[in-house]
Amino acid sequence: MKPIISASECMSESAGPRPPVLLDVRWQLGGPHGRPDYEAGHIPGAVFVDLDAELAGPAGSGGRHPLPDPAEFGAVMRRAGVDRDSAVIVYDGGQGWAASRAWWLLRWTGHRDVRVLDGGLAAWTGELSKETPVPAEGDFAPEPGALPLLDADGAAALARSGLLFDARAAERYRGDVEPIDRVGGHIPGAVSAPTAENVGPADGRFLAADALAARFAGLGAERDTVDVGVYCGSGVSGAHEVLALEIAGYRAALYAGSWSQWSGDESRPVATGPDPQ
């Protein structure tokens, strides 16, 4: 199943006999909470999900956005009306990072029918609603492990033996600036692959599958011969890159702790400077 869906397709499915569960995951790093925007207008029937509180565990040694407890995540999804076999469509304000985090978590915990609204709410041309739905309790039961996941040691090993993409902006990869974490730079051996280059500059929609495949191949991804992993700042934009890789036909692992966990451990080595490739 294609992991993204267009606004027109979403509108058509929502009007059909088995409408999908819609999740609104508007979020900005360091920005205002997404709930007021949701209350001001959302796709009819959509349920708001809080990335910081519901799609992540408490910040700490696992990074800024460690994975949530699977049982707690399952309870959040059931309250949102997610069933084992329901179609789920996730959207955010347009950047796609938060929606991809929800997509990845659902896929990682075993839900098969989940897609991201390509272009987010900005692509939606239908009416918006201010009504807060109260869906019937779903029966989704998370079974973690359906997508590959890396810890810090696994990320370090993959950077040596396979291909580890750093999805942050290039200046953070190089260590020129670091606005959030303890130190700038990257995991030794990682390859710079900024998430922003997976989408069109005008509309934030994913590039076509062949364009994405060409991009990742140019960065060293050899289909079926090289293991690929991704990390970012805290496991949010990295999920977006994993989704882009899936569109392109690659199965990539996510290092969920990402740079916020890696750089928080002073025993971990840090590389700086331009991409060696």
Helices and strands as residue ranges (DSSP letters): E 4-5, H 7-14, E 21-24, H 35-40, E 47-48, H 51-54, H 70-79, E 88-91, H 97-108, E 114-117, G 120-123, E 149-150, H 152-161, E 163-166, H 170-174, E 191-192, G 195-198, H 209-218, E 228-231, H 237-247, E 252-255, H 258-262
